[in-house]
């Protein structure tokens, strides 16, 4: 990732942490790190890497409260907007590919305030 890409990711992570607030027990930085193995799949398709599914499962396990789920949703929503070239159809179907159910669609258009 080039210098500008690192700055973009860092800015998005800071924004996510501010938006998530102190009530959520999972940080956007943790989510981004755990889901980084998914990036190649989300850009090119193919087989979902096992590390990606581990990150999705960790997301599900860490999202215990409504505040956690809303913070995770907001983070994923912002991350999906910040990475160019992501296939949003692959992103929205990723939890199902990993055998996990989350109560919102991974999409820039998701209203995370309605996640319970």
N, CA, C and O atoms as a printed pandas DataFrame, in Angstrom:
     atom_number atom_name residue_name chain_id  residue_number  x_coord  y_coord  z_coord
0              1         N          UNK        A               1    0.857   -1.167    0.000
1              2        CA          UNK        A               1    0.000    0.000    0.000
2              3         C          UNK        A               1    0.896    1.220    0.000
3              4         O          UNK        A               1    1.833    1.286    0.796
4              5         N          UNK        A               2    0.645    2.174   -0.854
5              6        CA          UNK        A               2    1.446    3.378   -0.941
6              7         C          UNK        A               2    1.213    4.291    0.240
7              8         O          UNK        A               2    0.313    4.051    1.045
8              9         N          UNK        A               3    2.010    5.329    0.351
9             10        CA          UNK        A               3    1.919    6.266    1.462
10            11         C          UNK        A               3    0.548    6.895    1.589
11            12         O          UNK        A               3    0.038    7.034    2.701
12            13         N          UNK        A               4   -0.064    7.281    0.475
13            14        CA          UNK        A               4   -1.382    7.909    0.548
14            15         C          UNK        A               4   -2.451    6.920    0.992
15            16         O          UNK        A               4   -3.418    7.300    1.653
16            17         N          UNK        A               5   -2.277    5.645    0.629
17            18        CA          UNK        A               5   -3.228    4.623    1.065
18            19         C          UNK        A               5   -3.169    4.417    2.566
19            20         O          UNK        A               5   -4.201    4.244    3.214
20            21         N          UNK        A               6   -1.966    4.436    3.121
21            22        CA          UNK        A               6   -1.800    4.274    4.566
22            23         C          UNK        A               6   -2.440    5.451    5.296
23            24         O          UNK        A               6   -3.113    5.266    6.310
24            25         N          UNK        A               7   -2.230    6.654    4.782
25            26        CA          UNK        A               7   -2.825    7.845    5.395
26            27         C          UNK        A               7   -4.347    7.757    5.335
27            28         O          UNK        A               7   -5.021    8.086    6.311
28            29         N          UNK        A               8   -4.893    7.318    4.209
29            30        CA          UNK        A               8   -6.345    7.182    4.069
30            31         C          UNK        A               8   -6.893    6.193    5.084
31            32         O          UNK        A               8   -7.881    6.480    5.760
32            33         N          UNK        A               9   -6.259    5.025    5.197
33            34        CA          UNK        A               9   -6.717    4.015    6.143
34            35         C          UNK        A               9   -6.617    4.551    7.565
35            36         O          UNK        A               9   -7.533    4.357    8.364
36            37         N          UNK        A              10   -5.516    5.222    7.890
37            38        CA          UNK        A              10   -5.346    5.772    9.236
38            39         C          UNK        A              10   -6.443    6.790    9.546
39            40         O          UNK        A              10   -7.002    6.786   10.643
40            41         N          UNK        A              11   -6.750    7.656    8.588
41            42        CA          UNK        A              11   -7.810    8.647    8.794
42            43         C          UNK        A              11   -9.165    7.981    9.002
43            44         O          UNK        A              11   -9.925    8.378    9.886
44            45         N          UNK        A              12   -9.466    6.978    8.199
45            46        CA          UNK        A              12  -10.735    6.258    8.340
46            47         C          UNK        A              12  -10.815    5.598    9.711
47            48         O          UNK        A              12  -11.860    5.635   10.359
48            49         N          UNK        A              13   -9.717    4.998   10.152
49            50        CA          UNK        A              13   -9.720    4.338   11.456
50            51         C          UNK        A              13   -9.964    5.332   12.578
51            52         O          UNK        A              13  -10.710    5.037   13.513
52            53         N          UNK        A              14   -9.345    6.508   12.501
53            54        CA          UNK        A              14   -9.554    7.527   13.521
54            55         C          UNK        A              14  -11.017    7.975   13.526
55            56         O          UNK        A              14  -11.627    8.118   14.585
56            57         N          UNK        A              15  -11.568    8.193   12.337
57            58        CA          UNK        A              15  -12.979    8.582   12.237
58            59         C          UNK        A              15  -13.874    7.506   12.842
59            60         O          UNK        A              15  -14.809    7.813   13.581
60            61         N          UNK        A              16  -13.587    6.257   12.530
61            62        CA          UNK        A              16  -14.391    5.154   13.061
62            63         C          UNK        A              16  -14.319    5.091   14.581
63            64         O          UNK        A              16  -15.326    4.836   15.242
64            65         N          UNK        A              17  -13.142    5.321   15.132
65            66        CA          UNK        A              17  -13.002    5.262   16.582
66            67         C          UNK        A              17  -13.793    6.386   17.235
67            68         O          UNK        A              17  -14.406    6.184   18.283
68            69         N          UNK        A              18  -13.787    7.569   16.625
69            70        CA          UNK        A              18  -14.545    8.686   17.165
70            71         C          UNK        A              18  -16.038    8.407   17.075
71            72         O          UNK        A              18  -16.779    8.647   18.028
72            73         N          UNK        A              19  -16.479    7.899   15.922
73            74        CA          UNK        A              19  -17.895    7.599   15.731
74            75         C          UNK        A              19  -18.351    6.487   16.670
75            76         O          UNK        A              19  -19.443    6.554   17.234
76            77         N          UNK        A              20  -17.512    5.464   16.836
77            78        CA          UNK        A              20  -17.877    4.335   17.679
78            79         C          UNK        A              20  -18.017    4.743   19.130
79            80         O          UNK        A              20  -18.834    4.176   19.856
80            81         N          UNK        A              21  -17.237    5.714   19.563
81            82        CA          UNK        A              21  -17.327    6.175   20.936
82            83         C          UNK        A              21  -16.760    5.172   21.922
83            84         O          UNK        A              21  -16.239    4.121   21.546
84            85         N          UNK        A              22  -16.875    5.522   23.191
85            86        CA          UNK        A              22  -16.282    4.684   24.225
86            87         C          UNK        A              22  -17.208    3.572   24.688
87            88         O          UNK        A              22  -16.775    2.681   25.418
88            89         N          UNK        A              23  -18.459    3.602   24.285
89            90        CA          UNK        A              23  -19.405    2.591   24.735
90            91         C          UNK        A              23  -19.176    1.226   24.094
91            92         O          UNK        A              23  -19.461    0.202   24.715
92            93         N          UNK        A              24  -18.686    1.195   22.914
93            94        CA          UNK        A              24  -18.500   -0.073   22.225
94            95         C          UNK        A              24  -17.211   -0.740   22.699
95            96         O          UNK        A              24  -16.207   -0.075   22.956
96            97         N          UNK        A              25  -17.261   -2.063   22.808
97            98        CA          UNK        A              25  -16.092   -2.789   23.287
98            99         C          UNK        A              25  -15.178   -3.236   22.150
99           100         O          UNK        A              25  -14.129   -3.828   22.401
100          101         N          UNK        A              26  -15.554   -2.966   20.928
101          102        CA          UNK        A              26  -14.744   -3.349   19.773
102          103         C          UNK        A              26  -14.387   -2.079   19.012
103          104         O          UNK        A              26  -15.247   -1.239   18.745
104          105         N          UNK        A              27  -13.118   -1.951   18.669
105          106        CA          UNK        A              27  -12.693   -0.736   17.969
106          107         C          UNK        A              27  -12.658   -0.972   16.460
107          108         O          UNK        A              27  -12.550   -2.102   15.984
108          109         N          UNK        A              28  -12.752    0.120   15.742
109          110        CA          UNK        A              28  -12.685    0.037   14.290
110          111         C          UNK        A              28  -11.301   -0.457   13.859
111          112         O          UNK        A              28  -11.167   -1.182   12.874
112          113         N          UNK        A              29  -10.296   -0.059   14.599
113          114        CA          UNK        A              29   -8.940   -0.515   14.291
114          115         C          UNK        A              29   -8.844   -2.038   14.411
115          116         O          UNK        A              29   -8.218   -2.690   13.574
116          117         N          UNK        A              30   -9.462   -2.601   15.448
117          118        CA          UNK        A              30   -9.469   -4.056   15.617
118          119         C          UNK        A              30  -10.199   -4.720   14.453
119          120         O          UNK        A              30   -9.739   -5.729   13.920
120          121         N          UNK        A              31  -11.333   -4.152   14.062
121          122        CA          UNK        A              31  -12.096   -4.715   12.943
122          123         C          UNK        A              31  -11.293   -4.665   11.656
123          124         O          UNK        A              31  -11.209   -5.656   10.931
124          125         N          UNK        A              32  -10.703   -3.515   11.373
125          126        CA          UNK        A              32   -9.939   -3.366   10.130
126          127         C          UNK        A              32   -8.778   -4.347   10.093
127          128         O          UNK        A              32   -8.493   -4.945    9.055
128          129         N          UNK        A              33   -8.121   -4.508   11.212
129          130        CA          UNK        A              33   -6.993   -5.440   11.281
130          131         C          UNK        A              33   -7.467   -6.881   11.089
131          132         O          UNK        A              33   -6.864   -7.644   10.333
132          133         N          UNK        A              34   -8.541   -7.245   11.772
133          134        CA          UNK        A              34   -9.054   -8.611   11.687
134          135         C          UNK        A              34   -9.605   -8.971   10.321
135          136         O          UNK        A              34   -9.595  -10.136    9.924
136          137         N          UNK        A              35  -10.084   -7.966    9.607
137          138        CA          UNK        A              35  -10.693   -8.219    8.300
138          139         C          UNK        A              35   -9.745   -7.939    7.135
139          140         O          UNK        A              35  -10.137   -8.093    5.978
140          141         N          UNK        A              36   -8.519   -7.534    7.414
141          142        CA          UNK        A              36   -7.571   -7.248    6.334
142          143         C          UNK        A              36   -7.322   -8.449    5.421
143          144         O          UNK        A              36   -7.053   -8.248    4.236
144          145         N          UNK        A              37   -7.401   -9.706    5.921
145          146        CA          UNK        A              37   -7.237  -10.829    4.992
146          147         C          UNK        A              37   -8.352  -10.926    3.942
147          148         O          UNK        A              37   -8.239  -11.703    2.994
148          149         N          UNK        A              38   -9.414  -10.151    4.105
149          150        CA          UNK        A              38  -10.548  -10.195    3.172
150          151         C          UNK        A              38  -10.353   -9.298    1.953
151          152         O          UNK        A              38  -11.061   -9.452    0.959
152          153         N          UNK        A              39   -9.412   -8.371    2.013
153          154        CA          UNK        A              39   -9.307   -7.352    0.960
154          155         C          UNK        A              39   -9.102   -7.929   -0.435
155          156         O          UNK        A              39   -9.763   -7.499   -1.381
156          157         N          UNK        A              40   -8.208   -8.886   -0.579
157          158        CA          UNK        A              40   -7.960   -9.459   -1.908
158          159         C          UNK        A              40   -9.229  -10.114   -2.450
159          160         O          UNK        A              40   -9.554   -9.961   -3.628
160          161         N          UNK        A              41   -9.946  -10.844   -1.592
161          162        CA          UNK        A              41  -11.196  -11.476   -2.013
162          163         C          UNK        A              41  -12.221  -10.418   -2.426
163          164         O          UNK        A              41  -12.908  -10.578   -3.434
164          165         N          UNK        A              42  -12.322   -9.351   -1.657
165          166        CA          UNK        A              42  -13.320   -8.321   -1.931
166          167         C          UNK        A              42  -13.012   -7.530   -3.197
167          168         O          UNK        A              42  -13.895   -6.868   -3.744
168          169         N          UNK        A              43  -11.789   -7.591   -3.658
169          170        CA          UNK        A              43  -11.421   -6.909   -4.903
170          171         C          UNK        A              43  -11.490   -7.837   -6.108
171          172         O          UNK        A              43  -11.894   -7.414   -7.191
172          173         N          UNK        A              44  -11.098   -9.104   -5.931
173          174        CA          UNK        A              44  -10.955  -10.005   -7.077
174          175         C          UNK        A              44  -11.886  -11.209   -7.061
175          176         O          UNK        A              44  -12.022  -11.894   -8.074
176          177         N          UNK        A              45  -12.534  -11.481   -5.919
177          178        CA          UNK        A              45  -13.380  -12.664   -5.820
178          179         C          UNK        A              45  -12.549  -13.909   -5.611
179          180         O          UNK        A              45  -11.434  -13.832   -5.096
180          181         N          UNK        A              46  -13.071  -15.051   -6.002
181          182        CA          UNK        A              46  -12.375  -16.316   -5.816
182          183         C          UNK        A              46  -12.753  -16.957   -4.494
183          184         O          UNK        A              46  -13.847  -16.737   -3.974
184          185         N          UNK        A              47  -11.843  -17.747   -3.959
185          186        CA          UNK        A              47  -12.083  -18.424   -2.690
186          187         C          UNK        A              47  -11.871  -17.442   -1.539
187          188         O          UNK        A              47  -10.959  -16.616   -1.567
188          189         N          UNK        A              48  -12.729  -17.550   -0.532
189          190        CA          UNK        A              48  -12.589  -16.702    0.655
190          191         C          UNK        A              48  -11.447  -17.263    1.500
191          192         O          UNK        A              48  -11.478  -18.436    1.873
192          193         N          UNK        A              49  -10.447  -16.451    1.805
193          194        CA          UNK        A              49   -9.330  -16.944    2.615
194          195         C          UNK        A              49   -9.792  -17.325    4.029
195          196         O          UNK        A              49  -10.651  -16.653    4.600
196          197         N          UNK        A              50   -9.232  -18.387    4.587
197          198        CA          UNK        A              50   -9.609  -18.786    5.955
198          199         C          UNK        A              50   -9.408  -17.669    6.970
199          200         O          UNK        A              50  -10.208  -17.526    7.895
200          201         N          UNK        A              51   -8.352  -16.875    6.813
201          202        CA          UNK        A              51   -8.112  -15.762    7.737
202          203         C          UNK        A              51   -9.219  -14.726    7.682
203          204         O          UNK        A              51   -9.524  -14.078    8.683
204          205         N          UNK        A              52   -9.815  -14.573    6.520
205          206        CA          UNK        A              52  -10.935  -13.649    6.360
206          207         C          UNK        A              52  -12.125  -14.132    7.175
207          208         O          UNK        A              52  -12.736  -13.355    7.908
208          209         N          UNK        A              53  -12.451  -15.406    7.047
209          210        CA          UNK        A              53  -13.582  -15.952    7.810
210          211         C          UNK        A              53  -13.311  -15.905    9.309
211          212         O          UNK        A              53  -14.235  -15.714   10.100
212          213         N          UNK        A              54  -12.067  -16.075    9.701
213          214        CA          UNK        A              54  -11.728  -15.944   11.119
214          215         C          UNK        A              54  -12.034  -14.531   11.601
215          216         O          UNK        A              54  -12.550  -14.348   12.704
216          217         N          UNK        A              55  -11.718  -13.533   10.783
217          218        CA          UNK        A              55  -12.017  -12.145   11.127
218          219         C          UNK        A              55  -13.507  -11.876   11.204
219          220         O          UNK        A              55  -13.962  -11.165   12.100
220          221         N          UNK        A              56  -14.280  -12.439   10.267
221          222        CA          UNK        A              56  -15.742  -12.269   10.280
222          223         C          UNK        A              56  -16.330  -12.921   11.539
223          224         O          UNK        A              56  -17.214  -12.354   12.182
224          225         N          UNK        A              57  -15.838  -14.103   11.882
225          226        CA          UNK        A              57  -16.328  -14.798   13.080
226          227         C          UNK        A              57  -15.954  -14.043   14.344
227          228         O          UNK        A              57  -16.740  -13.995   15.290
228          229         N          UNK        A              58  -14.767  -13.454   14.375
229          230        CA          UNK        A              58  -14.356  -12.651   15.529
230          231         C          UNK        A              58  -15.229  -11.405   15.650
231          232         O          UNK        A              58  -15.581  -10.993   16.756
232          233         N          UNK        A              59  -15.578  -10.807   14.510
233          234        CA          UNK        A              59  -16.485   -9.660   14.508
234          235         C          UNK        A              59  -17.807  -10.043   15.147
235          236         O          UNK        A              59  -18.325   -9.321   15.999
236          237         N          UNK        A              60  -18.348  -11.168   14.738
237          238        CA          UNK        A              60  -19.630  -11.628   15.275
238          239         C          UNK        A              60  -19.529  -11.888   16.774
239          240         O          UNK        A              60  -20.423  -11.506   17.529
240          241         N          UNK        A              61  -18.466  -12.525   17.206
241          242        CA          UNK        A              61  -18.286  -12.840   18.624
242          243         C          UNK        A              61  -18.107  -11.592   19.474
243          244         O          UNK        A              61  -18.581  -11.544   20.609
244          245         N          UNK        A              62  -17.430  -10.585   18.940
245          246        CA          UNK        A              62  -17.154   -9.367   19.702
246          247         C          UNK        A              62  -18.342   -8.415   19.741
247          248         O          UNK        A              62  -18.371   -7.509   20.573
248          249         N          UNK        A              63  -19.308   -8.598   18.872
249          250        CA          UNK        A              63  -20.465   -7.691   18.787
250          251         C          UNK        A              63  -21.582   -8.194   19.686
251          252         O          UNK        A              63  -22.577   -8.742   19.213
252          253         N          UNK        A              64  -21.405   -8.000   20.995
253          254        CA          UNK        A              64  -22.341   -8.552   21.967
254          255         C          UNK        A              64  -23.534   -7.641   22.260
255          256         O          UNK        A              64  -24.630   -8.126   22.543
256          257         N          UNK        A              65  -23.327   -6.333   22.193
257          258        CA          UNK        A              65  -24.387   -5.387   22.545
258          259         C          UNK        A              65  -24.831   -4.609   21.309
259          260         O          UNK        A              65  -24.182   -4.654   20.264
260          261         N          UNK        A              66  -25.940   -3.900   21.447
261          262        CA          UNK        A              66  -26.412   -3.041   20.355
262          263         C          UNK        A              66  -25.343   -2.004   20.015
263          264         O          UNK        A              66  -25.091   -1.743   18.839
264          265         N          UNK        A              67  -24.711   -1.409   21.033
265          266        CA          UNK        A              67  -23.662   -0.411   20.785
266          267         C          UNK        A              67  -22.504   -1.034   20.002
267          268         O          UNK        A              67  -21.959   -0.403   19.096
268          269         N          UNK        A              68  -22.126   -2.271   20.347
269          270        CA          UNK        A              68  -21.057   -2.970   19.623
270          271         C          UNK        A              68  -21.444   -3.173   18.166
271          272         O          UNK        A              68  -20.654   -2.898   17.264
272          273         N          UNK        A              69  -22.670   -3.659   17.937
273          274        CA          UNK        A              69  -23.118   -3.939   16.570
274          275         C          UNK        A              69  -23.215   -2.657   15.746
275          276         O          UNK        A              69  -22.848   -2.649   14.571
276          277         N          UNK        A              70  -23.703   -1.578   16.348
277          278        CA          UNK        A              70  -23.797   -0.310   15.630
278          279         C          UNK        A              70  -22.414    0.247   15.317
279          280         O          UNK        A              70  -22.184    0.778   14.231
280          281         N          UNK        A              71  -21.491    0.123   16.275
281          282        CA          UNK        A              71  -20.124    0.600   16.041
282          283         C          UNK        A              71  -19.457   -0.218   14.939
283          284         O          UNK        A              71  -18.793    0.345   14.069
284          285         N          UNK        A              72  -19.626   -1.532   14.966
285          286        CA          UNK        A              72  -19.045   -2.395   13.935
286          287         C          UNK        A              72  -19.654   -2.069   12.576
287          288         O          UNK        A              72  -18.941   -1.991   11.575
288          289         N          UNK        A              73  -20.948   -1.884   12.541
289          290        CA          UNK        A              73  -21.639   -1.537   11.297
290          291         C          UNK        A              73  -21.096   -0.224   10.736
291          292         O          UNK        A              73  -20.799   -0.133    9.544
292          293         N          UNK        A              74  -20.965    0.789   11.589
293          294        CA          UNK        A              74  -20.468    2.089   11.146
294          295         C          UNK        A              74  -19.046    1.968   10.631
295          296         O          UNK        A              74  -18.694    2.560    9.611
296          297         N          UNK        A              75  -18.239    1.208   11.329
297          298        CA          UNK        A              75  -16.858    1.004   10.897
298          299         C          UNK        A              75  -16.818    0.325    9.529
299          300         O          UNK        A              75  -16.132    0.798    8.623
300          301         N          UNK        A              76  -17.543   -0.769    9.378
301          302        CA          UNK        A              76  -17.552   -1.497    8.102
302          303         C          UNK        A              76  -18.104   -0.632    6.979
303          304         O          UNK        A              76  -17.613   -0.675    5.851
304          305         N          UNK        A              77  -19.119    0.147    7.293
305          306        CA          UNK        A              77  -19.703    1.049    6.300
306          307         C          UNK        A              77  -18.651    2.060    5.826
307          308         O          UNK        A              77  -18.498    2.289    4.626
308          309         N          UNK        A              78  -17.938    2.653    6.769
309          310        CA          UNK        A              78  -16.917    3.629    6.417
310          311         C          UNK        A              78  -15.746    2.984    5.690
311          312         O          UNK        A              78  -15.208    3.558    4.744
312          313         N          UNK        A              79  -15.351    1.798    6.125
313          314        CA          UNK        A              79  -14.263    1.101    5.446
314          315         C          UNK        A              79  -14.657    0.750    4.013
315          316         O          UNK        A              79  -13.842    0.855    3.096
316          317         N          UNK        A              80  -15.921    0.330    3.823
317          318        CA          UNK        A              80  -16.355   -0.041    2.472
318          319         C          UNK        A              80  -16.346    1.161    1.533
319          320         O          UNK        A              80  -16.198    1.005    0.321
320          321         N          UNK        A              81  -16.503    2.364    2.093
321          322        CA          UNK        A              81  -16.447    3.581    1.275
322          323         C          UNK        A              81  -15.009    3.987    0.972
323          324         O          UNK        A              81  -14.742    4.617   -0.052
324          325         N          UNK        A              82  -14.087    3.629    1.855
325          326        CA          UNK        A              82  -12.726    4.149    1.742
326          327         C          UNK        A              82  -11.826    3.343    0.808
327          328         O          UNK        A              82  -10.846    3.879    0.291
328          329         N          UNK        A              83  -12.137    2.085    0.585
329          330        CA          UNK        A              83  -11.301    1.253   -0.287
330          331         C          UNK        A              83  -11.857    1.250   -1.699
331          332         O          UNK        A              83  -12.993    0.834   -1.927
332          333         N          UNK        A              84  -11.067    1.706   -2.628
333          334        CA          UNK        A              84  -11.491    1.719   -4.032
334          335         C          UNK        A              84  -11.372    0.311   -4.613
335          336         O          UNK        A              84  -10.460   -0.444   -4.274
336          337         N          UNK        A              85  -12.301   -0.020   -5.484
337          338        CA          UNK        A              85  -12.227   -1.289   -6.186
338          339         C          UNK        A              85  -12.846   -2.467   -5.468
339          340         O          UNK        A              85  -12.738   -3.601   -5.936
340          341         N          UNK        A              86  -13.501   -2.221   -4.324
341          342        CA          UNK        A              86  -14.158   -3.329   -3.621
342          343         C          UNK        A              86  -15.450   -3.691   -4.333
343          344         O          UNK        A              86  -16.182   -2.816   -4.797
344          345         N          UNK        A              87  -15.721   -4.960   -4.416
345          346        CA          UNK        A              87  -16.974   -5.459   -4.964
346          347         C          UNK        A              87  -17.960   -5.510   -3.804
347          348         O          UNK        A              87  -17.873   -6.389   -2.947
348          349         N          UNK        A              88  -18.898   -4.569   -3.779
349          350        CA          UNK        A              88  -19.824   -4.469   -2.647
350          351         C          UNK        A              88  -20.765   -5.663   -2.568
351          352         O          UNK        A              88  -21.253   -5.989   -1.486
352          353         N          UNK        A              89  -21.026   -6.317   -3.690
353          354        CA          UNK        A              89  -21.822   -7.542   -3.668
354          355         C          UNK        A              89  -21.097   -8.647   -2.914
355          356         O          UNK        A              89  -21.702   -9.381   -2.133
356          357         N          UNK        A              90  -19.791   -8.760   -3.157
357          358        CA          UNK        A              90  -18.997   -9.742   -2.415
358          359         C          UNK        A              90  -18.966   -9.380   -0.932
359          360         O          UNK        A              90  -19.039  -10.263   -0.077
360          361         N          UNK        A              91  -18.860   -8.089   -0.625
361          362        CA          UNK        A              91  -18.812   -7.649    0.772
362          363         C          UNK        A              91  -20.104   -8.006    1.508
363          364         O          UNK        A              91  -20.064   -8.509    2.631
364          365         N          UNK        A              92  -21.239   -7.746    0.877
365          366        CA          UNK        A              92  -22.507   -8.019    1.552
366          367         C          UNK        A              92  -22.751   -9.513    1.739
367          368         O          UNK        A              92  -23.445   -9.914    2.673
368          369         N          UNK        A              93  -22.186  -10.338    0.860
369          370        CA          UNK        A              93  -22.367  -11.780    0.968
370          371         C          UNK        A              93  -21.305  -12.487    1.789
371          372         O          UNK        A              93  -21.397  -13.693    2.020
372          373         N          UNK        A              94  -20.302  -11.750    2.231
373          374        CA          UNK        A              94  -19.172  -12.356    2.929
374          375         C          UNK        A              94  -19.560  -13.086    4.219
375          376         O          UNK        A              94  -19.096  -14.207    4.425
376          377         N          UNK        A              95  -20.378  -12.512    5.087
377          378        CA          UNK        A              95  -20.733  -13.256    6.300
378          379         C          UNK        A              95  -21.341  -14.629    5.988
379          380         O          UNK        A              95  -20.992  -15.619    6.631
380          381         N          UNK        A              96  -22.237  -14.692    5.018
381          382        CA          UNK        A              96  -22.852  -15.961    4.635
382          383         C          UNK        A              96  -21.837  -16.958    4.101
383          384         O          UNK        A              96  -21.925  -18.152    4.388
384          385         N          UNK        A              97  -20.861  -16.466    3.316
385          386        CA          UNK        A              97  -19.813  -17.345    2.798
386          387         C          UNK        A              97  -18.987  -17.955    3.930
387          388         O          UNK        A              97  -18.425  -19.042    3.789
388          389         N          UNK        A              98  -18.923  -17.242    5.045
389          390        CA          UNK        A              98  -18.153  -17.712    6.207
390          391         C          UNK        A              98  -19.031  -18.444    7.216
391          392         O          UNK        A              98  -18.552  -18.840    8.279
392          393         N          UNK        A              99  -20.312  -18.629    6.895
393          394        CA          UNK        A              99  -21.218  -19.344    7.795
394          395         C          UNK        A              99  -21.604  -18.548    9.029
395          396         O          UNK        A              99  -21.889  -19.114   10.084
396          397         N          UNK        A             100  -21.611  -17.224    8.884
397          398        CA          UNK        A             100  -21.909  -16.332   10.004
398          399         C          UNK        A             100  -23.076  -15.429    9.610
399          400         O          UNK        A             100  -23.194  -15.017    8.456
400          401         N          UNK        A             101  -23.920  -15.132   10.566
401          402        CA          UNK        A             101  -25.025  -14.210   10.338
402          403         C          UNK        A             101  -24.780  -12.948   11.153
403          404         O          UNK        A             101  -24.554  -13.020   12.361
404          405         N          UNK        A             102  -24.825  -11.791   10.498
405          406        CA          UNK        A             102  -24.768  -10.526   11.220
406          407         C          UNK        A             102  -26.033   -9.755   10.886
407          408         O          UNK        A             102  -26.581   -9.907    9.794
408          409         N          UNK        A             103  -26.511   -8.916   11.827
409          410        CA          UNK        A             103  -27.833   -8.298   11.661
410          411         C          UNK        A             103  -27.874   -7.050   10.782
411          412         O          UNK        A             103  -28.743   -6.196   10.961
412          413         N          UNK        A             104  -26.948   -6.939    9.840
413          414        CA          UNK        A             104  -26.948   -5.808    8.919
414          415         C          UNK        A             104  -26.163   -6.195    7.671
415          416         O          UNK        A             104  -25.367   -7.135    7.671
416          417         N          UNK        A             105  -26.416   -5.441    6.618
417          418        CA          UNK        A             105  -25.723   -5.667    5.348
418          419         C          UNK        A             105  -24.452   -4.813    5.333
419          420         O          UNK        A             105  -24.487   -3.635    5.686
420          421         N          UNK        A             106  -23.343   -5.408    4.927
421          422        CA          UNK        A             106  -22.098   -4.639    4.793
422          423         C          UNK        A             106  -22.219   -3.845    3.499
423          424         O          UNK        A             106  -22.025   -4.368    2.401
424          425         N          UNK        A             107  -22.546   -2.566    3.663
425          426        CA          UNK        A             107  -22.811   -1.714    2.516
426          427         C          UNK        A             107  -22.698   -0.252    2.926
427          428         O          UNK        A             107  -23.029    0.098    4.059
428          429         N          UNK        A             108  -22.233    0.610    2.018
429          430        CA          UNK        A             108  -22.184    2.043    2.328
430          431         C          UNK        A             108  -23.570    2.644    2.560
431          432         O          UNK        A             108  -23.669    3.735    3.123
432          433         N          UNK        A             109  -24.631    1.973    2.148
433          434        CA          UNK        A             109  -25.978    2.530    2.288
434          435         C          UNK        A             109  -26.701    2.040    3.553
435          436         O          UNK        A             109  -27.839    2.443    3.795
436          437         N          UNK        A             110  -26.078    1.197    4.347
437          438        CA          UNK        A             110  -26.723    0.676    5.556
438          439         C          UNK        A             110  -26.917    1.781    6.575
439          440         O          UNK        A             110  -26.002    2.571    6.811
440          441         N          UNK        A             111  -28.106    1.853    7.191
441          442        CA          UNK        A             111  -28.381    2.794    8.269
442          443         C          UNK        A             111  -28.037    2.089    9.585
443          444         O          UNK        A             111  -28.850    1.345   10.134
444          445         N          UNK        A             112  -26.838    2.330   10.073
445          446        CA          UNK        A             112  -26.350    1.615   11.260
446          447         C          UNK        A             112  -27.087    2.004   12.532
447          448         O          UNK        A             112  -27.038    1.268   13.517
448          449         N          UNK        A             113  -27.768    3.143   12.533
449          450        CA          UNK        A             113  -28.518    3.539   13.732
450          451         C          UNK        A             113  -29.727    2.632   13.967
451          452         O          UNK        A             113  -30.291    2.614   15.061
452          453         N          UNK        A             114  -30.119    1.887   12.945
453          454        CA          UNK        A             114  -31.267    0.989   13.069
454          455         C          UNK        A             114  -30.866   -0.446   13.426
455          456         O          UNK        A             114  -31.725   -1.311   13.594
456          457         N          UNK        A             115  -29.549   -0.695   13.541
457          458        CA          UNK        A             115  -29.058   -2.032   13.900
458          459         C          UNK        A             115  -29.313   -2.256   15.385
459          460         O          UNK        A             115  -29.003   -1.404   16.219
460          461         N          UNK        A             116  -29.883   -3.415   15.700
461          462        CA          UNK        A             116  -30.151   -3.726   17.107
462          463         C          UNK        A             116  -29.370   -4.939   17.567
463          464         O          UNK        A             116  -29.478   -5.340   18.726
